[in-house]
Amino acid sequence: MTPQNPFERELAQAMTRRHFFSRTSLGLGTLALGSLLNDRLSATAAQSGAKSFGTVNPLHFAPRAKRVIYLFMSGAPSHIDLYDYKPKLAQLTGTELPASVRGNQRITGMTSGQAQLLCVGSPFKFAKYGKGGVELSELLPNIAKVADEIAVVRSMFTEPINHDPAVTFIGTGHQQPGRPTVGAWASYGLGSENRNLPSFVVLLSGSGGQPLQARYWGSGFLPSTHQGVQFRGSGDPVLFVSNPKGMSHQTRRELLDGMRQLNEIQLNAVGDPEIATRIEAYEMAYRMQTSVPELMDIAKEPKEILDLYGAEPGKPSFANNCLLARRLAERDVRFIQLIHRDWDHHSDLPNAIRRQAKLTDQASAALLTDLKKRGMLEDTLVIWGGEFGRTSYSQGEISKTTFGRDHHPRCFSLWMAGGGIKGGITIGSTDDFGYNVAEEPVHVHDFHATILHCLGIAHEKLTFKFQGRDFRLTDIAGNVVQKLLA
């Protein structure tokens, strides 16, 4: 039978032996298209115990969290000045870091040439807060008010010593680029419950500091429908989502319908699932033209909510992004990542960290307070932390008013709260210098395993076959940190 569509006729005429054999397995493309066009398929199949396309049944047990809000502090906040009180280190300020403490650990080229590595304690006061006595710096007065909601992990450690591989590692479980980020894995494993918004959304704030790469929220070798979509605080909320000047909504719809027909013909011809991903991307962009502007309009929030966060409509900020994160969570976005830059304090740390804490402390605490008030904290996992810690010795000279700290991967702190996490506790400890983990070490793979556990996923079982190997977020390691679980 001769194809009636001219495009189909052209493809039929160009059909090769390779095309013929590829078309005998068209089920791949058809299933991919069905999966992507029905954005509830993955979650529905998982809940019913069936396997959805491209996943193993991800809900291996009842999830405690439906979604994740990850407050990522890019540049690496100093654990010694925020979460890990070291009074002995303060007493030893100006003295040489003992060789026995450093051991054979490498240090960066920024301090390896210094004549001395002089200890420097935190100039900030610490106190215990909440029923659990969580110890926090005076720089975090608002987080101190919600101390009973958070679990501080003081014994995190990682392997990379520089920013790009460290951000890549804590984002993907591997130092080399190319693997999916944790948000992409969550999207792939659990799907989306809102057909009008992406399942993985990224919001940026802060200026200066380390550059941010789009691959920090990429999908790696997973279908690109799972990559993070960046929402912007000013101008067009999503780049190119608005119609070009002179194009009506109806014209846009007709154009997309035509492109969809062409893409479906090509999908049937070559069976490439990525074509189905492109089809869904165009459809999602069309739906977002209505959903995103309404979402981003925080001016509709009551004054008391804006004041709680310190948010100012029309002025991009971390505070605005925290409020947007709550609005995204309300709309069932699966993974929301806020990235706030400028925590890389190699010099002038006391003043610089004070500024960054002031920009982030109120809104971080407000997010927990607001979620709890709305009954959402119990099924929303909130995370706060950077890619590694800072050294207990000074980079450069120490003066009465200032000093700096270099990169330090051997120990750092972060906190988790909400969905499945036991609040008001502290996990692990470091030595008197804040230089080495002393008790209960938590590797990045353990951190990732715990996130997936809270979402109802056994980290060893969420895999994707690529280049002949079954890959997973936790690579070939990782243990759930049971003490963190409620």
C-alpha positions in Angstrom: 0.0 0.0 0.0 1.4 3.4 -1.1 1.7 5.9 1.8 -0.6 8.9 1.2 1.3 11.4 3.3 4.2 12.9 1.2 6.6 12.7 4.1 5.8 9.1 4.7 6.3 8.4 0.9 9.7 10.1 1.0 10.8 8.0 4.1 9.5 4.8 2.4 11.5 5.5 -0.7 14.6 6.1 1.4 14.0 3.0 3.5 17.2 0.9 3.9 17.9 -2.6 5.2 18.9 -1.0 8.5 15.7 0.9 8.7 13.7 -2.2 7.9 15.3 -4.1 10.8 14.9 -1.1 13.1 11.2 -0.9 12.3 10.7 -4.5 13.4 11.3 -3.3 16.9 9.0 -0.2 16.8 7.7 -1.1 20.2 10.6 0.7 21.8 9.6 4.1 20.2 5.9 3.5 20.7 6.3 2.7 24.4 8.6 5.6 24.9 6.1 8.0 23.3 3.3 6.6 25.4 5.3 6.9 28.5 6.3 10.5 27.9 2.9 11.7 26.7 1.3 10.2 29.8 3.2 11.8 32.6 1.3 9.9 35.2 2.2 6.5 33.8 5.3 6.0 35.9 3.8 6.9 39.2 0.6 5.0 38.5 2.4 1.8 37.5 4.6 2.0 40.5 1.7 2.4 42.9 -0.1 -0.6 41.3 3.0 -2.7 41.5 3.5 -2.9 37.7 6.6 -1.9 35.9 6.5 1.3 33.8 8.6 1.8 30.7 12.2 2.6 31.5 12.1 1.9 35.2 12.0 -1.0 37.7 9.2 -0.7 40.1 10.7 2.2 42.2 8.5 2.3 45.2 10.1 -0.6 47.0 8.5 0.5 50.3 6.1 3.2 51.5 7.7 6.6 50.8 8.0 9.2 53.6 8.6 12.0 51.1 6.8 12.8 47.9 9.2 15.6 46.9 12.6 17.1 47.6 13.6 20.8 48.1 17.4 21.0 47.9 18.9 24.3 49.1 22.4 23.9 47.6 25.0 26.4 48.9 27.4 26.6 46.0 31.0 27.4 47.0 31.1 25.4 50.2 30.1 27.1 53.5 32.5 26.8 56.4 31.2 24.0 58.7 33.5 25.4 61.4 31.8 28.7 61.4 28.2 27.5 61.1 27.5 24.0 62.4 30.6 22.4 64.0 31.7 24.2 67.1 35.5 23.8 67.9 36.5 25.6 71.1 39.9 24.0 71.2 40.6 25.2 67.7 39.9 28.7 68.8 42.4 28.4 71.6 45.0 27.2 69.1 44.6 30.1 66.7 47.9 31.1 65.3 49.7 27.8 66.0 50.8 25.3 63.4 48.3 22.6 62.4 49.8 19.3 63.9 51.3 17.0 61.2 49.5 14.1 62.9 46.1 15.8 62.1 46.8 16.4 58.5 48.5 13.1 57.9 49.0 12.4 54.2 46.0 14.3 53.0 46.4 16.5 50.0 45.7 20.2 50.0 45.0 22.5 47.1 47.6 24.5 45.3 46.2 27.7 46.9 47.7 26.8 50.3 50.3 24.1 49.5 52.9 26.8 49.1 52.3 28.5 52.4 55.2 28.5 54.8 52.8 27.6 57.6 49.3 26.2 58.0 48.1 28.1 61.0 45.0 27.1 62.9 42.2 29.6 63.1 39.1 29.1 65.2 35.7 30.6 64.5 35.2 34.2 65.7 31.5 33.5 66.1 29.6 32.3 69.2 27.8 29.0 69.3 24.9 27.8 71.5 22.5 24.8 71.8 19.0 25.1 70.5 15.8 23.1 70.7 15.0 20.0 72.8 17.8 18.1 71.1 20.4 20.7 71.9 21.5 21.2 68.3 24.6 23.4 68.3 24.5 26.3 65.9 26.4 29.5 65.2 25.1 32.9 66.0 25.0 33.5 62.3 21.9 31.3 62.1 19.4 32.8 64.5 16.4 31.8 62.4 17.5 28.2 61.7 18.1 28.0 65.4 14.3 28.6 65.9 13.5 25.5 63.9 16.3 23.4 65.4 13.9 20.7 66.4 13.0 20.2 62.8 16.5 19.6 61.4 19.0 16.8 61.6 22.6 18.1 61.3 25.1 15.7 59.8 28.6 16.8 60.9 30.4 13.9 59.5 29.9 14.3 55.7 32.9 13.6 53.6 33.7 13.5 49.9 36.6 12.9 47.6 37.1 15.8 45.2 39.1 18.8 46.5 38.1 21.4 43.9 34.7 22.9 43.1 33.7 21.5 39.7 34.4 17.9 40.5 32.9 18.2 44.0 29.7 19.8 42.8 29.5 17.1 40.1 30.1 14.4 42.7 27.5 15.5 45.2 25.1 16.0 42.3 25.6 12.8 40.4 27.7 10.4 42.6 30.7 10.7 40.3 33.4 13.2 39.8 33.4 13.0 36.0 30.6 14.8 34.1 28.1 12.8 32.1 25.9 11.1 34.7 22.4 12.0 35.8 21.9 14.4 38.7 19.9 13.3 41.8 17.0 15.4 40.6 17.0 13.6 37.2 17.1 10.2 39.0 14.1 11.2 41.1 12.2 12.3 38.0 13.1 9.1 36.1 12.2 6.9 39.0 9.0 8.5 40.2 7.6 10.5 37.3 5.5 13.7 37.7 2.2 14.4 39.3 1.7 17.7 37.5 1.4 17.6 33.7 1.8 21.4 33.4 5.2 21.7 35.1 8.5 19.9 34.8 9.2 17.3 37.4 12.6 18.8 38.2 12.9 22.6 38.5 16.0 24.7 39.3 16.2 28.3 40.8 19.4 30.3 41.0 20.4 33.2 43.3 23.5 34.9 44.4 26.2 36.7 42.4 29.9 36.0 42.0 31.5 32.9 43.3 32.1 29.8 41.2 30.4 29.6 37.8 27.4 27.3 37.5 27.2 24.7 34.7 23.9 23.6 33.2 25.1 20.0 33.6 24.8 20.5 37.4 21.1 19.9 36.9 21.4 17.7 33.7 20.0 14.3 32.9 23.2 12.7 31.8 22.5 9.5 29.9 18.8 9.5 31.0 16.2 10.7 28.6 16.5 14.5 28.5 12.9 14.9 29.6 14.3 14.3 33.2 16.8 17.2 33.2 16.2 20.2 35.4 14.4 23.2 33.9 15.8 26.6 35.1 13.2 29.1 36.2 14.3 32.7 36.3 13.3 35.4 38.8 13.1 38.2 36.2 12.1 38.6 32.6 10.8 35.5 30.9 10.5 32.9 33.7 11.7 30.2 31.3 13.8 31.1 28.3 11.9 31.0 25.0 8.7 29.7 26.5 6.7 32.8 25.4 5.5 33.2 21.9 7.7 35.2 19.6 6.4 38.7 18.7 3.6 38.5 16.2 2.8 34.8 16.8 -0.6 34.1 18.3 -1.5 31.3 20.7 -3.4 29.5 17.9 -0.6 29.8 15.4 1.8 28.3 18.0 -0.6 25.4 18.5 -0.8 24.8 14.8 3.0 24.9 14.4 3.4 22.4 17.3 0.8 20.1 15.7 2.7 20.1 12.5 6.1 19.5 14.1 4.5 16.7 16.1 3.3 14.9 13.0 6.8 15.2 11.5 8.5 13.9 14.6 6.1 11.0 15.0 6.8 10.0 11.4 10.5 10.1 12.2 10.0 8.2 15.5 8.2 5.4 13.6 11.0 5.3 11.1 14.0 5.1 13.4 12.6 4.2 16.8 14.7 6.7 18.7 13.1 7.4 22.1 14.8 10.8 22.2 12.4 12.0 19.5 9.5 11.2 21.8 11.3 13.3 24.4 11.4 16.2 22.0 7.7 15.9 21.3 6.9 16.0 25.0 9.3 19.0 25.5 7.4 21.0 22.9 4.1 20.1 24.5 5.3 20.9 28.0 6.5 24.3 26.9 3.1 25.0 25.4 1.4 24.1 28.7 3.9 26.1 30.7 2.9 29.3 28.9 -0.2 29.3 31.2 1.1 27.5 34.3 4.4 29.3 34.9 3.4 33.0 34.9 0.8 32.2 37.5 3.3 30.2 39.6 5.9 32.9 39.5 3.6 35.7 40.6 4.5 35.8 44.3 2.9 39.2 44.7 -0.4 37.3 45.3 1.0 35.9 48.5 -0.3 37.5 51.8 2.0 40.2 53.3 2.7 38.0 56.4 4.1 35.3 54.1 6.3 37.7 52.2 7.5 39.1 55.5 8.1 35.6 56.9 10.5 34.8 54.0 11.8 38.3 53.6 10.7 38.1 50.0 10.2 41.1 47.7 8.2 40.6 44.5 10.1 41.7 41.4 13.6 41.5 43.1 15.3 38.2 42.4 16.7 36.7 45.6 17.2 33.5 47.6 14.2 34.5 49.7 12.0 34.8 46.7 13.2 31.4 45.5 12.4 29.7 48.8 8.8 31.0 48.5 8.7 29.8 44.9 9.9 26.4 46.1 7.0 26.2 48.4 4.6 27.1 45.6 6.3 24.5 43.3 5.9 21.9 46.1 2.2 22.7 46.4 1.9 22.0 42.7 3.5 18.6 43.1 6.9 19.3 41.4 9.0 16.3 42.3 12.5 17.8 42.8 13.1 21.5 43.4 16.8 22.7 43.6 17.7 26.1 44.8 21.4 27.0 44.1 22.8 30.0 46.0 26.3 31.1 45.0 29.2 32.9 46.7 30.2 30.7 49.6 33.8 30.3 48.4 35.5 32.3 51.1 39.3 32.0 50.6 39.7 35.5 52.1 37.7 37.9 54.3 35.7 35.0 55.6 34.2 36.6 58.7 32.6 39.4 56.7 31.7 37.3 53.6 30.0 34.4 55.5 28.1 36.9 57.6 26.7 38.4 54.4 25.7 35.0 53.0 24.2 33.8 56.2 22.0 36.9 56.4 20.8 36.3 52.8 19.9 32.7 53.4 19.1 32.1 57.1 15.7 33.7 57.4 14.3 32.2 54.2 15.6 28.7 54.9 13.9 28.7 58.3 10.8 30.3 56.8 10.5 27.5 54.3 10.4 24.9 57.1 8.0 26.9 59.1 5.6 27.5 56.2 5.7 23.9 55.0 4.9 22.7 58.5 2.1 25.1 59.0 0.5 23.8 55.7 1.0 20.2 56.7 3.5 19.6 53.9 6.8 19.2 55.8 6.0 15.7 56.8 6.1 14.6 53.1 8.7 17.1 51.8 12.4 16.4 52.3 14.4 19.6 52.7 18.2 19.6 52.4 20.7 22.5 53.1 24.4 22.2 52.3 27.3 22.7 50.0 29.9 20.5 48.1 32.6 20.2 50.8 33.9 22.0 53.9 36.6 24.6 54.7 40.0 24.1 56.3 40.7 24.6 60.0 43.9 26.5 59.0 43.9 29.9 57.4 44.5 30.6 53.8 46.8 33.7 53.9 47.5 35.7 57.0 45.4 36.0 60.1 44.5 39.4 61.4 42.3 40.7 64.2 39.4 41.1 61.8 39.9 38.7 58.9 41.2 35.4 57.5 40.3 32.9 54.8 39.8 29.2 54.6 40.7 26.8 51.8 38.7 23.8 50.4 38.4 20.8 52.7 36.7 17.5 51.5 37.5 15.3 54.5 34.6 16.6 56.6 31.7 19.0 56.3 28.2 19.6 57.6 24.7 19.8 56.1 21.2 19.4 57.4 18.1 17.5 56.4 14.5 18.0 57.5 11.0 16.9 56.8 9.9 13.8 54.9 11.2 10.8 56.8 13.9 12.6 58.8 14.2 12.7 62.6 14.4 16.3 63.7 16.4 17.8 66.5 19.4 15.5 66.3 23.1 15.7 65.3 24.7 12.8 63.4 28.5 12.2 63.6 31.4 14.3 64.9 34.8 15.5 63.8 38.1 15.9 65.7 39.0 18.9 67.8 40.3 20.7 64.7 37.3 20.0 62.5 39.7 18.4 60.1 38.8 14.7 60.2 35.7 12.6 60.8 35.8 11.1 64.3 32.5 9.2 64.5 29.8 8.0 62.1 31.2 9.0 58.7 28.6 9.7 56.0 29.9 9.5 52.4 28.1 11.3 49.5 26.9 7.8 48.4 25.3 7.3 51.8 23.7 10.7 51.5 22.2 9.8 48.1 21.0 6.4 49.4 19.2 8.1 52.2 17.5 10.6 49.9 16.2 7.8 47.7 15.1 5.8 50.8 12.9 8.7 52.0 11.3 8.7 48.5 10.5 5.0 48.8 13.3 3.8 46.5 15.9 1.2 47.3 19.0 2.8 45.8 20.5 -0.5 44.6 17.4 -1.1 42.5 16.9 2.1 40.6 19.2 1.6 37.6 19.5 2.5 33.9 21.4 0.5 31.4 23.9 2.5 29.5 26.9 1.3 27.4 26.3 -2.2 28.5 26.2 -1.5 32.2 23.5 -0.9 34.8 24.2 2.5 36.3 22.8 3.9 39.5 23.0 7.1 41.5 25.1 5.5 44.2 27.5 3.7 41.8 28.6 0.5 43.6 28.4 1.8 47.2 26.1 3.6 49.6 24.3 2.8 52.8 21.1 4.4 54.2 21.9 6.4 57.3 19.4 4.7 59.6 19.9 7.2 62.5 18.6 10.0 60.3 15.2 8.3 59.8 12.2 9.1 61.9 
